[in-house]
Amino acid sequence: MSLTVKRASENPILTPAKVQPSRPELEVVGVFNPAVIRCAGEVVLLLRVAEAPREVPHDEVAAPVYDAEAGRLEIVRWRLDADGLDASDPRLVVVGGRTWLTSVSHLRVARSTDGIHFDVAPAPALSPATAYESFGVEDPRITLLEGTYWINYTAVSPYGIATALASTRDFRTFARHGVIFPPNNRDVTIFPEMIGGRYLALHRPMPAGLGETAIWVASSTDLVSWGDHRFVAGPRQGSWDDSKIGGGAVPFPVRIGSRDAWLAVYHGVTGSPPTYSLGALLLDGHDPARVIGRSREPILRPEAPYEREGFFGGVVFTCGLLVDDDLVRIYYGAADGVIAVADLSLAQMLAGLSEP
């Protein structure tokens, strides 16, 4: 069975032009990688909004940084001809061996009644607030557990790339619970129910020198302290996900005959320059460390112009989806700049799996 992907005719549904900057000296350069959940009869997105300094001379490069001690955002600037400076990647600048980001991200709420047309809040919901978030907060995922919406997100700083946790009941007020996975670790997705009396989460450690960038699972009794780490899946040589893989949307339960399972949409990377596509992992319902199926080919790959071209082209990347019977609606960031929506058939996704 061939996989049919129906991209929304309104794509991209959210662009930087539709989002108000958080500060007058900044401009929105990207709105992407949203988490999604249904709440109080609405579809709620938690957007990653990337902002950069509005006015930077052509012979300079700038990095916005949150100063936790002073409690304010600072703009650090360098001349492009400075010794030891590398600005070849538009996402970052390296000065004397130290890396800075050219934008800073926060999380913003958007609400919709139809899941396509969204009203974006004028102010951030979660902004950098600690030294572990001084380069920004990114790529949220939302898991509903016992009436509380738990939001894990990437916390970026000179210390590395960590994962932090927040919670809310209404997406108007938020509580922070600190770092739950230390650097370097990202792409965390918390399962929407307890398994074997414990909370479970997929996560993606990022080893340097030895090892590969792969998906692991961990468990917790309180959502804050995590242990029992086990390997789940890694890159596949010669495949569409042969460079690295990582978590995407929060896993959701499926029934395969008489068997309980979880379906986790993840991202895979291949090539140079890299191409980011999406696939699916079918995990055992009682032991999600056990993979029982995996996409032979991507379920979504960058093909549309807004996916192939942009701030960082060749990227489709999801942090959230909605399921309604056979309909799987994936919200995703395209080219690290805009947000798009695609509808897929769950049956077709399952038919495209092979044994690991």
C-alpha positions in Angstrom: 0.0 0.0 0.0 1.5 3.3 -1.1 1.5 6.1 1.5 -0.7 9.1 0.6 0.4 12.4 2.1 -2.1 15.3 2.0 -0.4 18.6 2.7 -2.8 21.4 3.7 -3.5 23.8 0.9 -3.0 26.6 3.3 0.7 25.6 3.9 2.7 27.0 5.4 0.0 27.8 8.0 2.3 30.0 10.2 5.2 32.1 9.0 7.4 34.7 10.7 5.3 37.5 9.2 2.3 36.2 11.2 4.1 36.4 14.6 4.6 39.6 16.6 8.2 40.1 17.9 8.6 39.9 21.6 10.9 43.0 21.7 11.2 46.0 19.4 14.9 45.4 18.8 14.3 41.9 17.6 12.6 40.4 14.5 11.0 37.0 14.1 13.2 34.9 11.7 11.6 31.6 12.3 8.4 30.0 13.7 8.6 26.2 13.6 8.7 22.8 15.4 5.4 23.2 17.3 4.0 20.9 20.0 0.3 20.3 19.7 -2.5 19.2 22.0 -6.3 19.5 22.3 -7.4 21.6 25.2 -10.8 23.0 26.1 -12.3 22.4 22.7 -9.4 24.0 20.9 -6.2 22.9 19.1 -3.3 24.5 20.9 0.1 24.8 19.4 3.2 25.7 21.4 5.4 27.3 18.8 9.2 27.7 18.7 9.7 31.4 17.8 13.3 32.3 16.8 14.2 36.0 16.9 17.4 37.8 15.8 18.6 41.4 16.3 16.7 43.6 13.9 19.6 45.8 12.7 23.0 44.3 12.2 25.5 46.0 9.9 26.5 44.0 6.8 30.1 43.7 8.1 29.0 42.4 11.6 27.4 39.3 13.1 25.4 39.3 16.3 24.2 36.8 18.9 21.3 37.5 21.4 22.1 36.0 24.8 20.0 35.9 28.0 22.1 37.1 30.9 20.7 35.2 33.9 22.5 37.3 36.5 21.2 40.6 35.1 17.9 39.1 34.1 17.9 40.6 30.7 18.7 39.8 27.0 22.0 41.1 25.7 23.2 41.5 22.1 26.8 40.4 21.5 28.4 41.7 18.3 31.6 40.9 16.3 33.1 42.1 13.0 33.0 39.5 10.3 36.7 40.0 9.7 37.6 39.3 13.4 40.4 36.7 13.9 39.1 33.2 14.6 35.5 34.0 13.6 33.5 31.5 11.5 30.0 32.5 10.4 29.6 30.1 7.5 26.6 28.4 9.2 23.7 30.9 9.3 22.5 29.4 12.6 25.6 30.1 14.6 28.9 31.9 14.9 32.1 30.4 16.2 34.6 32.8 17.8 37.9 31.6 19.2 36.5 28.0 19.4 33.4 29.1 21.3 29.9 28.8 19.7 27.1 31.3 19.9 23.7 31.2 18.2 22.6 34.0 15.8 19.0 33.8 17.1 17.3 33.1 20.4 14.1 31.1 20.7 11.1 31.2 23.1 7.8 29.3 23.2 4.5 31.0 22.1 0.9 29.7 22.4 -1.4 29.7 19.3 -5.0 28.5 19.4 -7.4 27.3 16.7 -10.9 25.8 16.3 -10.2 24.1 13.0 -6.6 23.1 13.4 -5.4 25.1 10.4 -6.1 28.8 11.2 -4.4 29.9 14.4 -4.5 33.0 16.6 -1.0 33.6 17.9 -0.6 35.1 21.4 1.2 38.5 21.3 3.7 37.6 24.1 5.9 34.5 24.9 4.6 31.7 27.1 8.0 30.5 28.1 11.2 32.5 27.6 14.8 32.0 28.7 14.9 32.3 32.5 18.0 30.6 33.7 21.7 30.2 32.9 20.8 26.8 31.3 18.5 28.6 28.8 20.7 31.6 27.9 20.8 30.7 24.2 17.1 29.9 24.1 14.3 27.4 24.7 13.4 25.2 21.8 11.4 22.3 20.4 8.6 21.6 22.9 6.6 18.4 23.3 3.3 18.3 25.3 2.1 15.2 27.2 -1.3 15.2 29.0 -1.1 13.2 32.3 -3.7 13.2 35.0 -5.2 16.5 34.0 -1.9 18.3 33.7 -0.1 19.3 30.5 3.6 18.5 30.8 5.9 20.4 28.5 9.5 19.2 27.9 11.7 21.5 25.9 15.3 21.9 24.8 17.3 24.3 27.0 20.3 25.7 25.2 23.3 27.4 26.7 27.1 27.4 26.7 26.8 24.4 29.1 25.3 22.4 26.2 22.0 21.2 25.0 19.7 19.9 27.9 16.1 19.1 28.3 13.9 20.9 30.8 10.3 20.5 32.1 7.4 22.8 32.7 3.7 22.2 33.3 0.3 24.0 32.9 -3.4 23.3 33.2 -4.6 26.0 30.9 -1.7 27.3 28.8 -2.0 30.6 30.5 0.2 30.1 33.6 3.2 27.8 33.7 5.3 26.1 36.4 8.9 25.2 35.7 10.6 22.1 37.1 14.1 22.5 35.9 16.5 20.3 33.9 15.5 16.6 33.6 18.1 15.4 31.1 21.6 17.1 31.2 23.7 17.9 28.2 23.9 16.8 25.6 20.4 15.4 25.3 17.3 16.4 23.3 14.2 15.2 21.4 12.5 13.9 24.6 9.0 12.6 24.2 7.1 11.5 27.4 4.5 8.7 26.9 0.9 9.8 27.7 0.3 7.1 30.3 2.2 5.1 32.9 3.6 1.8 31.8 4.4 -0.8 34.4 3.7 1.7 37.2 6.3 4.2 35.8 6.5 7.2 33.5 8.5 6.5 30.3 10.2 8.9 27.9 12.2 8.5 24.7 15.3 10.6 24.6 18.3 11.2 22.4 21.8 11.4 24.0 24.4 12.9 21.7 27.7 11.1 22.2 31.0 12.6 21.0 33.8 10.6 19.7 32.4 7.1 20.4 28.9 5.9 19.8 26.1 7.1 17.6 23.2 9.5 17.8 20.3 7.2 18.7 17.0 6.9 20.6 17.0 5.6 24.1 14.2 5.1 26.7 14.2 6.0 30.4 11.7 5.7 33.2 10.7 7.8 36.2 8.4 7.9 39.2 8.0 11.7 39.4 8.7 13.0 35.8 11.8 14.8 37.2 14.4 12.1 38.1 15.0 9.6 35.2 16.8 6.3 35.2 16.8 2.8 33.8 18.2 4.0 30.5 18.0 1.5 27.6 18.9 1.7 23.9 15.9 1.6 21.5 17.0 2.3 17.9 19.9 3.8 16.0 20.7 4.9 12.4 20.4 2.3 9.6 23.3 2.0 7.2 22.3 2.8 3.6 18.8 4.0 4.6 17.0 7.3 4.7 18.0 7.6 8.3 21.6 6.5 8.1 23.3 9.6 9.7 21.3 10.1 12.9 17.8 9.7 14.3 15.9 11.3 17.1 12.4 11.6 18.7 9.6 13.6 17.1 6.0 13.6 18.3 4.7 12.1 21.5 4.0 8.4 21.0 0.4 7.3 20.8 -1.2 3.9 21.5 -2.3 1.6 18.6 -3.8 -1.9 18.4 -2.2 -4.5 16.1 -4.6 -7.4 16.1 -4.7 -8.5 19.7 -1.5 -6.7 20.5 -1.0 -3.4 22.3 1.7 -1.2 20.8 2.9 2.4 20.6 3.6 4.4 17.4 6.3 7.0 17.6 6.9 9.3 14.7 10.6 10.2 14.7 13.1 12.1 12.4 16.0 10.6 10.5 18.9 12.3 8.7 20.9 11.4 5.7 23.3 13.0 3.2 25.5 16.1 3.0 24.0 18.7 3.2 21.7 16.9 5.5 18.1 15.9 4.7 15.6 15.6 7.6 12.7 13.2 7.0 10.0 11.6 9.2 9.4 7.9 9.8 7.6 5.7 12.4 8.7 3.2 15.1 6.3 0.6 16.3 7.1 -0.2 19.9 5.9 -3.0 22.2 3.0 -1.8 24.3 4.4 -3.2 27.5 8.2 -2.7 26.8 8.7 0.3 24.6 12.5 -0.4 24.4 11.5 -3.2 22.1 11.0 -2.2 18.4 8.6 -4.4 16.5 8.3 -2.3 13.3 10.0 0.5 11.5 9.3 2.6 8.4 11.0 1.2 5.3 10.7 4.6 3.6 10.0 8.1 5.1 6.3 8.9 5.8 7.1 12.5 5.1 10.2 13.9 3.3 11.1 17.5 2.2 9.5 17.8 -1.2 7.4 21.1 -1.2 9.2 24.3 -1.9 8.8 25.6 1.6 10.4 22.4 2.9 13.3 22.3 0.5 14.2 26.0 0.6 14.4 28.4 3.6 16.5 29.2 6.5 17.9 25.7 6.6 16.5 23.8 3.6 15.7 20.1 3.2 14.1 19.7 6.6 10.7 18.4 7.9 10.8 18.1 11.7 7.8 17.3 14.0 7.2 17.8 17.7 3.5 17.0 17.7 0.6 15.3 16.0 -3.1 14.6 16.5 -4.8 11.3 15.9 -8.5 10.9 15.0 -9.3 7.3 14.1 -7.4 6.6 10.9 -6.3 10.3 10.4 -2.9 11.3 11.7 -2.4 15.0 11.4 1.3 16.0 11.7 2.3 19.5 12.5 5.9 20.2 11.5 8.6 22.7 11.0 9.7 23.2 7.4 13.2 24.4 6.5 13.6 25.7 10.1 11.5 28.7 9.3 7.7 28.0 8.9 5.0 25.6 10.2 3.1 23.2 7.9 0.5 20.5 8.3 0.1 17.1 6.6 -2.6 14.4 7.0 -1.7 10.7 6.7 -3.5 7.4 7.1 -2.6 5.4 10.1 -3.4 2.2 8.3 -1.0 3.2 5.5 1.7 4.1 8.0 1.4 0.7 9.7 1.5 -1.0 6.3 4.7 0.7 5.5 6.5 -0.8 8.5 9.0 -3.7 8.3 10.6 -5.8 11.0 13.6 -4.0 12.6 
